[in-house]
Amino acid sequence: MASPSWHAYIECGGAVGAGFLFTDRQVLTCAHVVWQEERAEVRFPGLPGHPPVAARVVARGGWAGGSRDPGDWAVLELAEAVPVRPARFARPDAPYAYPPPKLLAHGFPEDYEEGVISELRVGAAELTSNEWTQLEDWKGYGTPVSGGFSGAGVHLAEGGEVVGMVSSMDPVRMVSAQVLARSWPPLAEHVPTPGHQAAEKRALAALLARVPEGAADPDRLFRQAVGPLGLAPPDGCFADLWEAVWHLLAESVPRAGALPLAEFAVRLAAAADEGPAPDPGLGSGLREWARAYRARFDDPGGGPGRAPDLGWSPVLVEINRSGEGRNALLVEVYAYRDGSRRLVDAATVTGERQLREWVLDRVDAAFGDLDDRGRALVAFALPRNWLHKPVDQWVRRKGIEPPLGCVSPVVVMDRLRRKNPRLQWTLRQMWETLDGRRGSPVHRIECGRAPRPDKLSVQLQDVYGPVGFARPPDPARAATEPHGAALNAPSPIVLWPHTGCTGAACDEGCRGSGFLDELARWLADLPPGELPGHVLKLRKEAFMHDEDAPHWAAGLTLVWEDPRRFPAVAPPDRSPLS
């Protein structure tokens, strides 16, 4: 069988080395072969009679000149293309298979310009200093790796795909394709990574190249993207953003519902937008990349693995206090599709006006990721002392545009409760019962008549349905308010008016009692799972109400939480190499 023609013989400054063609005009070799030189001459022994081709060095690793220094690689660009089919790379895990595959390296010792072949195999399936893979003779004897092998492409004897590049001969080491792509982003599109296309890797690498140094912490972005149960990072810290991205590319297999690379790109977009000198188009470019990447994994027909269709396509807005300042808020907007959560955008904003405008813009954008088969639902996960905020009344231009709650069903949820696994489990069990109910009788909590919070929580544990309060909560007393006791019970559905009595008790003319009367009448025949849609209609009715007396439902707050509609992020599958 003929040797591949992509093997290259390189002369540079009196030194001789090897290399391999991986595009029609680019050759990989060792940095020490072209040490302190900018030009080289490249020949292809597989093309007898073809003249040497001039080349220039276009990229180098960080090799500092020592035998133990990392980054011993360089890329040469030929002055003209040659009639040679470039090398193809194997999957990163290919050389570490069991039993070990036979590997071949084509080098050029002194007086052997046509080259000699050494048979090798991987000695151990781990990296030395996170850089080198140690090789050993296939049989324990044969043609040894010697001078003139530096830069030789190490390829599979069966199939011919390249797995790395010889970098030293005592001991025999190679820089694997995985390490080469981690070091030089343009190579990533040529190294197969399951589930990722070459074009999208090339596009993402180009976007990352535009991110200013220090604009984002790669370790933090990685942890946020994979979640607490996701892919483990390597020991130490990522050197840069690309190294974190390559770890996701090489060490995990994407699937619907587990796309941490898209999450990473969106979070990076937010960090890029908040930089001191934002690059116009960079943030939107990263978000568009994430949207196109996710679209490849969307299930247009709802296959057997699709989450049960409960009728809602949620947008989730999570708001929490940030440690960056007294008025700073950490905001994240997600869209749910096919039972999985995808980040639309994240930012730290200051002040409620900026928050309102930012959220409304991102909620609109989130609709681009929703499943058309469902009905839109906008859910706000808020700190407990923010649950009284009238987020359903948020509007960009009052008097010109309708409020959010008149455009989409809007519900609120308690962030504290969402973080409690016991309460989430209980809520899921309660909804299994509520799904079969055709009406929603209200459990009334009158002004000043609620028992002590701990006793109220116990009392409400057996209430599978809406809990109605005659007055809104006092945010300054969120920990002791009866509303908090209902959330702790946990009550899956809680409602209250935006205004009401402020005292501990009131007389028989309490307007809160009137509110509960109307609420009970309205909810009597409505299924619990359909309440967000009916509340949308009710808010429209209240908004259009022009009589002197305000509509009884003006400012209605609906806490409605079905954890099945907001599943946790699934961890990504791991590649065989990881």
C-alpha positions as CSV (number, residue, x, y, z in Angstrom):
1,M,0.0,0.0,0.0
2,A,1.4,3.4,-1.0
3,S,2.3,5.9,1.8
4,P,0.0,8.9,1.9
5,S,1.3,11.9,-0.2
6,W,0.6,14.5,2.5
7,H,3.9,13.7,4.3
8,A,6.2,16.7,4.0
9,Y,10.0,17.0,4.0
10,I,11.0,20.4,5.4
11,E,14.3,22.3,5.1
12,C,14.8,25.4,7.1
13,G,18.0,27.3,8.0
14,G,20.1,24.1,7.5
15,A,17.8,21.9,9.6
16,V,15.7,19.1,8.3
17,G,12.4,18.0,9.7
18,A,9.0,16.5,8.8
19,G,5.5,17.8,8.6
20,F,2.1,17.1,7.1
21,L,-0.3,18.9,4.8
22,F,-3.7,19.4,6.5
23,T,-5.3,21.9,4.0
24,D,-4.4,22.6,0.4
25,R,-1.8,25.1,1.4
26,Q,-1.0,24.6,5.1
27,V,1.5,22.3,6.7
28,L,1.9,21.5,10.4
29,T,5.4,20.9,11.9
30,C,7.3,21.4,15.1
31,A,8.4,24.9,16.2
32,H,11.9,23.7,16.7
33,V,12.2,22.7,13.0
34,V,11.6,26.3,12.0
35,W,13.2,27.8,15.1
36,Q,13.9,31.6,14.7
37,E,13.1,31.3,11.0
38,E,10.3,32.8,8.9
39,R,10.8,30.9,5.7
40,A,11.2,27.2,4.8
41,E,11.3,24.9,1.8
42,V,8.8,22.1,1.6
43,R,8.9,18.9,-0.6
44,F,6.5,16.1,-0.9
45,P,8.2,12.7,-1.4
46,G,4.9,11.3,-2.4
47,L,5.0,13.5,-5.5
48,P,8.3,12.4,-7.3
49,G,9.6,15.1,-9.6
50,H,7.5,17.9,-8.1
51,P,9.7,20.9,-7.3
52,P,10.2,22.2,-3.8
53,V,7.6,24.7,-2.6
54,A,8.4,27.9,-0.7
55,A,6.6,28.4,2.6
56,R,6.4,31.0,5.3
57,V,5.6,30.6,9.0
58,V,2.1,31.9,9.8
59,A,1.5,30.6,13.3
60,R,3.7,29.3,16.2
61,G,3.1,27.8,19.6
62,G,4.6,29.3,22.7
63,W,7.7,27.0,22.6
64,A,10.6,28.7,24.3
65,G,13.5,26.5,23.1
66,G,13.7,23.9,25.8
67,S,13.1,20.2,25.4
68,R,10.4,20.3,28.1
69,D,8.7,23.5,26.9
70,P,5.1,23.2,25.7
71,G,3.8,24.7,22.4
72,D,6.2,23.0,20.1
73,W,4.2,23.4,16.9
74,A,4.2,25.8,13.9
75,V,2.0,26.3,10.8
76,L,3.6,26.9,7.4
77,E,1.7,28.4,4.5
78,L,2.8,27.2,1.0
79,A,3.3,29.8,-1.7
80,E,1.0,27.7,-3.9
81,A,-1.3,24.8,-3.6
82,V,0.0,21.3,-4.4
83,P,-1.9,18.4,-6.0
84,V,-2.0,16.4,-2.8
85,R,-5.0,15.3,-0.9
86,P,-4.6,16.8,2.7
87,A,-4.4,14.6,5.7
88,R,-7.6,13.8,7.6
89,F,-7.7,13.8,11.4
90,A,-9.1,11.0,13.5
91,R,-11.4,11.5,16.5
92,P,-9.4,12.7,19.5
93,D,-10.0,9.4,21.3
94,A,-8.8,7.1,18.4
95,P,-5.2,6.5,19.5
96,Y,-6.3,5.6,23.1
97,A,-8.5,2.7,22.0
98,Y,-8.1,-0.8,23.5
99,P,-6.4,-2.9,22.2
100,P,-4.0,-0.1,21.1
101,P,-4.1,0.6,17.3
102,K,-1.0,0.5,15.3
103,L,0.3,4.0,14.5
104,L,2.8,5.0,11.7
105,A,5.1,7.9,11.5
106,H,7.0,9.0,8.3
107,G,10.4,10.7,9.1
108,F,13.5,11.8,7.3
109,P,16.7,10.7,9.0
110,E,20.0,11.8,7.4
111,D,20.5,10.4,3.9
112,Y,16.8,9.3,3.7
113,E,15.1,12.1,1.8
114,E,12.5,9.6,0.6
115,G,11.8,8.9,4.3
116,V,11.4,5.9,6.6
117,I,8.5,4.5,8.5
118,S,8.3,3.8,12.2
119,E,5.6,1.6,13.7
120,L,4.3,2.8,17.1
121,R,1.5,2.7,19.6
122,V,0.4,4.8,22.6
123,G,2.3,3.8,25.8
124,A,-0.3,5.2,28.2
125,A,-3.7,6.8,27.7
126,E,-2.8,10.0,29.5
127,L,-0.9,13.2,28.9
128,T,2.4,14.2,30.3
129,S,2.2,17.8,31.7
130,N,-1.1,18.1,29.9
131,E,0.8,18.3,26.6
132,W,2.5,15.1,25.4
133,T,1.4,11.6,24.6
134,Q,4.2,9.0,25.1
135,L,4.7,6.5,22.3
136,E,6.5,3.2,22.2
137,D,7.6,0.8,19.4
138,W,4.9,-1.4,18.1
139,K,6.9,-4.6,18.5
140,G,9.7,-3.5,20.7
141,Y,12.1,-3.4,17.7
142,G,12.1,-2.0,14.2
143,T,12.9,1.4,12.7
144,P,13.3,3.8,15.7
145,V,12.1,7.4,15.8
146,S,15.3,9.5,15.3
147,G,16.4,12.8,13.9
148,G,14.3,14.0,11.0
149,F,11.0,12.7,12.5
150,S,10.2,16.0,14.3
151,G,6.9,17.2,13.0
152,A,5.9,13.9,11.4
153,G,2.2,13.2,11.3
154,V,1.4,10.1,13.4
155,H,-1.5,8.3,11.7
156,L,-3.5,5.1,12.1
157,A,-2.1,2.2,10.1
158,E,-5.7,1.2,9.4
159,G,-7.5,4.2,7.8
160,G,-4.7,6.7,7.7
161,E,-6.2,9.4,9.8
162,V,-3.8,11.6,11.7
163,V,-3.9,11.4,15.5
164,G,-0.9,13.7,16.4
165,M,2.6,14.9,15.5
166,V,6.0,13.6,16.7
167,S,7.7,16.2,18.8
168,S,10.6,14.4,20.5
169,M,12.6,11.1,20.1
170,D,14.0,10.4,23.6
171,P,11.4,9.6,24.9
172,V,9.3,9.3,21.8
173,R,6.4,11.8,22.3
174,M,3.7,13.2,20.1
175,V,1.5,16.3,20.5
176,S,-2.0,14.8,20.0
177,A,-4.5,16.3,17.6
178,Q,-6.6,17.2,20.6
179,V,-3.8,19.3,22.1
180,L,-2.9,20.9,18.8
181,A,-6.5,22.0,18.3
182,R,-6.7,23.3,21.9
183,S,-3.6,25.4,21.2
184,W,-4.6,26.7,17.7
185,P,-8.3,27.4,17.2
186,P,-8.3,27.2,13.3
187,L,-7.3,23.6,13.5
188,A,-10.5,22.7,15.4
189,E,-12.6,22.5,12.3
190,H,-10.4,19.7,10.9
191,V,-10.4,17.6,14.1
192,P,-13.7,15.6,14.4
193,T,-15.6,16.2,17.6
194,P,-18.9,14.2,17.8
195,G,-22.0,16.3,17.3
196,H,-20.2,19.4,16.1
197,Q,-19.9,20.6,12.5
198,A,-16.7,22.0,11.0
199,A,-18.4,25.2,9.8
200,E,-19.9,26.0,13.2
201,K,-16.6,25.4,15.0
202,R,-14.9,27.7,12.5
203,A,-17.5,30.4,13.0
204,L,-17.3,30.2,16.8
205,A,-13.5,30.3,16.8
206,A,-13.7,33.5,14.6
207,L,-16.1,35.1,17.1
208,L,-13.9,34.2,20.1
209,A,-10.9,35.8,18.4
210,R,-12.8,39.2,18.6
211,V,-13.3,39.0,22.3
212,P,-10.9,41.4,24.1
213,E,-8.5,39.7,26.5
214,G,-9.8,39.7,30.0
215,A,-13.4,40.5,29.0
216,A,-14.7,37.3,30.6
217,D,-13.6,34.6,33.0
218,P,-13.5,31.3,31.2
219,D,-13.6,29.2,34.3
220,R,-16.8,31.0,35.5
221,L,-18.4,30.8,32.1
222,F,-17.6,27.1,31.9
223,R,-19.1,26.3,35.4
224,Q,-22.3,28.3,34.6
225,A,-22.6,26.6,31.2
226,V,-22.3,23.0,32.4
227,G,-24.1,23.3,35.7
228,P,-23.3,21.6,39.0
229,L,-23.8,18.1,37.6
230,G,-22.1,18.7,34.2
231,L,-18.7,18.0,32.7
232,A,-15.9,18.5,35.1
233,P,-13.2,21.0,34.2
234,P,-9.6,19.9,33.9
235,D,-7.3,20.5,36.9
236,G,-6.1,24.1,37.2
237,C,-7.6,27.0,35.3
238,F,-8.3,27.4,31.6
239,A,-5.7,29.5,29.9
240,D,-8.2,31.4,27.8
241,L,-11.7,31.3,26.4
242,W,-10.8,29.0,23.5
243,E,-9.4,26.4,25.9
244,A,-12.7,26.2,27.7
245,V,-14.6,26.0,24.5
246,W,-12.3,23.2,23.1
247,H,-12.8,21.3,26.4
248,L,-16.6,21.4,25.7
249,L,-16.1,20.4,22.1
250,A,-13.8,17.5,22.7
251,E,-15.0,16.1,26.0
252,S,-18.8,16.2,25.7
253,V,-21.4,15.0,23.1
254,P,-24.2,17.5,22.6
255,R,-27.8,16.3,22.6
256,A,-31.2,18.0,22.8
257,G,-31.6,19.4,26.3
258,A,-27.8,19.4,27.0
259,L,-26.1,22.0,24.9
260,P,-23.6,23.7,27.3
261,L,-21.6,25.2,24.3
262,A,-24.7,27.3,23.4
263,E,-25.1,28.4,27.0
264,F,-21.4,29.3,27.1
265,A,-21.8,31.4,23.9
266,V,-24.8,33.3,25.2
267,R,-23.1,34.1,28.5
268,L,-20.0,35.2,26.7
269,A,-22.2,37.5,24.6
270,A,-23.5,39.1,27.7
271,A,-20.0,39.6,29.0
272,A,-18.8,41.1,25.7
273,D,-21.7,43.6,25.7
274,E,-20.9,44.8,29.2
275,G,-17.2,45.4,28.4
276,P,-15.6,48.9,28.4
277,A,-15.4,49.1,24.6
278,P,-18.0,46.6,23.2
279,D,-17.4,45.3,19.7
280,P,-20.5,46.1,17.6
281,G,-22.1,42.9,16.5
282,L,-20.0,40.6,18.6
283,G,-22.7,39.9,21.2
284,S,-25.4,39.5,18.6
285,G,-23.1,37.3,16.6
286,L,-22.5,34.9,19.5
287,R,-26.3,34.8,20.3
288,E,-27.1,34.0,16.6
289,W,-24.4,31.3,16.6
290,A,-26.0,29.8,19.7
291,R,-29.5,30.0,18.1
292,A,-28.4,28.2,14.9
293,Y,-26.4,25.6,16.9
294,R,-29.5,24.8,19.0
295,A,-31.7,24.6,16.0
296,R,-29.8,21.6,14.8
297,F,-31.0,19.7,17.8
298,D,-34.6,20.8,17.9
299,D,-37.2,18.1,17.4
300,P,-39.7,19.5,14.9
301,G,-42.0,16.5,15.2
302,G,-41.8,15.7,18.9
303,G,-40.1,12.3,19.0
304,P,-40.4,9.6,21.6
305,G,-37.9,11.3,23.9
306,R,-39.9,14.6,24.0
307,A,-41.1,15.9,27.3
308,P,-44.9,15.5,28.0
309,D,-46.8,18.3,26.3
310,L,-48.6,20.2,29.1
311,G,-49.7,23.0,26.7
312,W,-47.2,25.7,27.7
313,S,-44.0,27.0,26.1
314,P,-42.4,29.0,28.9
315,V,-40.1,31.9,29.0
316,L,-38.4,32.2,32.4
317,V,-37.0,35.4,33.8
318,E,-34.8,34.9,36.9
319,I,-34.0,38.0,38.9
320,N,-31.7,38.0,41.9
321,R,-29.7,40.5,43.9
322,S,-26.1,40.9,42.7
323,G,-23.1,41.4,44.9
324,E,-21.7,44.1,42.5
325,G,-23.6,47.0,44.1
326,R,-26.5,47.9,46.3
327,N,-29.0,48.3,43.4
328,A,-27.3,45.8,41.1
329,L,-29.5,42.9,39.9
330,L,-28.4,39.7,38.2
331,V,-30.9,38.8,35.5
332,E,-31.2,35.8,33.2
333,V,-33.8,35.0,30.6
334,Y,-34.4,31.4,29.4
335,A,-36.7,29.8,26.8
336,Y,-37.9,26.2,27.2
337,R,-38.2,24.0,24.2
338,D,-38.8,20.2,24.1
339,G,-38.5,20.0,27.8
340,S,-35.0,21.7,28.0
341,R,-33.9,25.1,29.0
342,R,-31.8,27.4,26.9
343,L,-30.3,30.7,27.9
344,V,-31.4,33.7,25.9
345,D,-29.3,36.4,27.6
346,A,-27.9,37.3,31.0
347,A,-26.7,40.6,32.4
348,T,-26.1,42.6,35.6
349,V,-28.4,45.7,35.5
350,T,-28.8,48.6,37.9
351,G,-32.2,50.1,38.7
352,E,-35.7,49.0,38.0
353,R,-36.2,51.2,34.9
354,Q,-33.1,49.6,33.2
355,L,-34.3,46.2,34.4
356,R,-37.8,46.6,32.9
357,E,-36.5,47.7,29.5
358,W,-33.8,45.0,29.4
359,V,-36.3,42.2,30.4
360,L,-39.0,43.2,28.0
361,D,-36.5,43.2,25.1
362,R,-35.2,39.8,26.0
363,V,-38.6,38.3,26.6
364,D,-39.4,39.3,23.0
365,A,-36.2,37.7,21.8
366,A,-37.0,34.5,23.7
367,F,-40.0,33.9,21.5
368,G,-37.6,33.0,18.7
369,D,-36.7,29.9,20.7
370,L,-40.1,28.7,21.7
371,D,-42.0,25.7,20.3
372,D,-44.8,26.9,18.1
373,R,-46.9,23.9,19.2
374,G,-47.2,25.3,22.7
375,R,-48.8,28.4,24.3
376,A,-46.5,31.1,25.5
377,L,-46.1,31.6,29.2
378,V,-43.9,34.2,30.9
379,A,-42.7,33.3,34.4
380,F,-40.8,35.5,36.7
381,A,-38.7,33.8,39.4
382,L,-38.2,36.5,42.0
383,P,-36.7,37.0,45.5
384,R,-39.5,36.6,48.0
385,N,-39.6,40.3,48.9
386,W,-40.1,41.1,45.2
387,L,-43.2,38.9,44.6
388,H,-45.5,42.0,45.1
389,K,-43.8,43.7,42.1
390,P,-46.4,44.3,39.4
391,V,-44.3,42.7,36.6
392,D,-47.4,41.9,34.6
393,Q,-47.9,45.7,34.2
394,W,-44.4,46.4,32.9
395,V,-44.5,48.3,29.6
396,R,-41.9,50.2,27.5
397,R,-44.0,53.2,26.6
398,K,-47.0,53.7,28.8
399,G,-50.1,54.8,26.8
400,I,-48.7,53.5,23.6
401,E,-48.0,49.8,24.1
402,P,-50.0,47.4,26.2
403,P,-48.5,46.0,29.4
404,L,-46.8,42.6,29.4
405,G,-49.7,40.9,31.2
406,C,-52.1,41.9,28.5
407,V,-49.9,40.3,25.8
408,S,-48.9,37.0,27.4
409,P,-49.9,35.0,30.4
410,V,-47.6,36.2,33.3
411,V,-47.0,34.3,36.5
412,V,-44.5,34.8,39.3
413,M,-42.6,32.1,41.3
414,D,-40.5,32.2,44.5
415,R,-36.8,31.8,43.8
416,L,-36.2,30.5,47.4
417,R,-38.8,27.7,46.8
418,R,-37.4,26.8,43.4
419,K,-34.0,26.0,45.0
420,N,-35.6,23.6,47.6
421,P,-35.6,20.0,46.2
422,R,-38.1,18.9,48.9
423,L,-40.6,21.6,48.0
424,Q,-40.1,21.0,44.2
425,W,-40.8,17.3,44.7
426,T,-43.9,18.0,46.7
427,L,-45.2,20.4,44.0
428,R,-44.7,17.8,41.3
429,Q,-46.8,15.4,43.3
430,M,-49.5,17.9,43.9
431,W,-49.8,18.7,40.2
432,E,-50.3,15.0,39.4
433,T,-53.5,15.4,41.4
434,L,-54.4,18.8,40.2
435,D,-54.2,17.7,36.5
436,G,-57.5,15.7,37.0
437,R,-59.5,18.6,38.5
438,R,-62.0,20.7,36.5
439,G,-62.4,23.5,39.0
440,S,-60.3,25.5,41.4
441,P,-62.0,26.2,44.7
442,V,-60.3,28.9,46.6
443,H,-59.0,28.5,50.2
444,R,-59.5,32.0,51.6
445,I,-57.2,33.8,53.9
446,E,-59.0,36.9,55.3
447,C,-57.4,40.0,56.6
448,G,-56.0,39.5,60.1
449,R,-57.3,36.0,60.4
450,A,-54.4,33.9,59.3
451,P,-52.9,31.6,62.0
452,R,-49.2,31.8,62.9
453,P,-47.0,31.2,59.8
454,D,-45.8,27.7,60.9
455,K,-49.3,26.5,61.7
456,L,-50.6,28.0,58.5
457,S,-48.0,26.1,56.5
458,V,-49.1,22.8,58.1
459,Q,-52.8,23.7,57.5
460,L,-52.2,24.4,53.8
461,Q,-50.2,21.2,53.2
462,D,-53.6,19.5,52.5
463,V,-54.9,22.3,50.3
464,Y,-54.5,21.1,46.7
465,G,-55.6,24.2,44.9
466,P,-55.5,28.0,44.9
467,V,-54.9,30.0,48.1
468,G,-56.4,33.5,48.0
469,F,-55.3,36.3,50.2
470,A,-57.4,39.4,50.9
471,R,-54.4,41.7,50.9
472,P,-50.9,41.9,49.3
473,P,-47.7,40.9,51.2
474,D,-45.6,43.5,53.0
475,P,-42.2,43.2,51.5
476,A,-40.5,44.4,54.7
477,R,-42.0,41.4,56.5
478,A,-41.6,38.8,53.9
479,A,-40.2,36.2,56.3
480,T,-43.2,36.4,58.7
481,E,-46.0,37.2,56.3
482,P,-48.7,34.5,55.9
483,H,-48.0,34.7,52.1
484,G,-44.6,33.2,52.9
485,A,-46.2,30.4,54.9
486,A,-48.3,29.5,51.8
487,L,-45.2,29.3,49.7
488,N,-43.5,27.1,52.3
489,A,-46.5,24.7,52.5
490,P,-46.0,24.6,49.5
491,S,-49.2,25.9,47.8
492,P,-48.9,25.5,44.0
493,I,-51.2,28.5,43.3
494,V,-51.4,31.7,45.3
495,L,-53.3,34.9,44.4
496,W,-53.7,38.3,46.0
497,P,-54.6,41.8,44.9
498,H,-52.1,44.6,44.3
499,T,-53.8,46.8,46.9
500,G,-55.7,46.1,50.1
501,C,-56.0,46.7,53.8
502,T,-52.8,47.6,55.6
503,G,-53.9,46.9,59.2
504,A,-53.9,43.6,61.0
505,A,-57.7,43.5,60.9
506,C,-60.5,45.4,59.4
507,D,-64.3,45.7,59.6
508,E,-66.9,43.8,57.6
509,G,-66.6,46.2,54.8
510,C,-63.1,45.0,53.9
511,R,-62.5,45.3,50.2
512,G,-60.3,42.2,50.5
513,S,-63.3,40.1,51.3
514,G,-65.0,41.4,48.1
515,F,-61.9,40.5,46.2
516,L,-62.0,36.9,47.5
517,D,-65.7,36.7,46.7
518,E,-65.1,37.6,43.1
519,L,-62.0,35.4,42.9
520,A,-63.9,32.4,44.2
521,R,-66.7,32.9,41.7
522,W,-64.3,33.3,38.8
523,L,-62.1,30.3,39.6
524,A,-64.9,27.9,40.5
525,D,-65.0,26.1,37.1
526,L,-61.5,26.7,35.8
527,P,-58.9,23.9,35.7
528,P,-55.8,24.7,37.7
529,G,-53.4,24.0,34.8
530,E,-55.2,26.5,32.6
531,L,-55.2,29.4,35.1
532,P,-52.4,31.4,33.4
533,G,-54.4,31.7,30.2
534,H,-57.6,32.7,32.0
535,V,-55.7,35.3,34.0
536,L,-54.5,36.8,30.7
537,K,-58.1,37.2,29.6
538,L,-59.0,38.7,33.1
539,R,-56.1,41.2,32.9
540,K,-57.3,42.3,29.5
541,E,-60.8,42.8,30.9
542,A,-59.4,44.8,33.8
543,F,-57.2,46.9,31.5
544,M,-60.2,47.8,29.3
545,H,-62.4,48.6,32.3
546,D,-63.3,52.3,32.1
547,E,-65.8,52.7,34.9
548,D,-65.1,54.9,38.0
549,A,-64.8,52.0,40.3
550,P,-61.7,49.9,39.6
551,H,-62.1,46.4,38.3
552,W,-61.8,43.9,41.1
553,A,-58.9,42.1,39.3
554,A,-56.8,45.2,38.6
555,G,-53.3,44.4,39.8
556,L,-54.0,40.7,40.4
557,T,-50.8,38.7,41.3
558,L,-50.7,35.0,40.3
559,V,-48.1,32.7,41.8
560,W,-48.4,29.6,39.7
561,E,-45.6,27.0,39.8
562,D,-45.7,23.6,38.1
563,P,-42.0,22.4,38.3
564,R,-42.7,20.0,35.4
565,R,-42.8,22.9,33.1
566,F,-39.4,24.2,34.3
567,P,-37.2,21.1,34.4
568,A,-33.6,21.3,35.6
569,V,-30.8,21.4,33.0
570,A,-29.6,17.9,32.0
571,P,-25.9,17.3,32.2
572,P,-24.2,16.7,28.8
573,D,-23.1,13.3,27.7
574,R,-19.4,12.7,28.0
575,S,-17.2,11.6,25.1
576,P,-15.3,8.3,25.3
577,L,-12.1,10.3,25.8
578,S,-13.3,12.1,29.0
